[in-house]
Amino acid sequence: MATSTEETTAPAHGSDEGAEHGDGAGPGLSFLGGMVLGISGVIGLTLVVMMAWAPGPNRDVDSIIPFVGSLTVLEEGAAVDAEVSVRGFEFGYDPDEIRTAGRLELTLINEGQILHNIEFVNIPNFDLEAQAGQSATARVSMSSGKYIMFCSIPGHREAGMEASFEVE
C-alpha cells in the first residue's frame, strides 16, 4: 500500500492562483467587487444627502434656497406702510418671524452688551447697525417674498442671530 506524503497548501492572499478556477479569490474579481461596492456607497450617500435636504412636512423649500429679492433704502421722511421694531440681544432677535408690508420703517433696538446689526441674505449694501444700548432706523422698500435676516458680526449668526422676514 502506498501512502502519499504530498502536502497541499491554500494559495497565498492576493495570489493569482485560484483565479482561473473561478473560486472568486483572484484580483480581477475583487477589484471589480470593490468598484461595485464603492459606487454603491457613493450612490447611497448621495441619496441620503438628497433626502435630508428635500422638502418634507417640516421643511419649506424657501429655507433651503434663500429668496433673492430687492431692497431699496428710502429717503428720511419717506412715506411707509408699516413700522417694524426688532430687539437684538446675545444671540437672537425678537421677534424671530416677521411679516410686513413692503414699504417700512425698520428699527433695530440693541438690548445686548455688544454691537449687533441686521443684514439680509442675498441683499448687498444694506447693514442696519446699532451699538449696545442704542437703536438704529432705516426706511426701506422691499419686494414681496421671504427673506433671511441675520447679524453679520462674526460668530453671531452661528450662535442663533437669524430670523425669517416675509414681505407681503
Secondary structure by P-SEA (a helix, b strand, c coil): cccccbbbbcccccccccccccccccaaaaaaaaaaaaaaaaaaaaaaaaaaaccccccccccccccbbbbbbbcccccccbbbbbbbccccccccbbbbcccccccccccccccccccccccccccccccccbbbbbbbcccbbbbbbbbccccccccccbbbbbcc
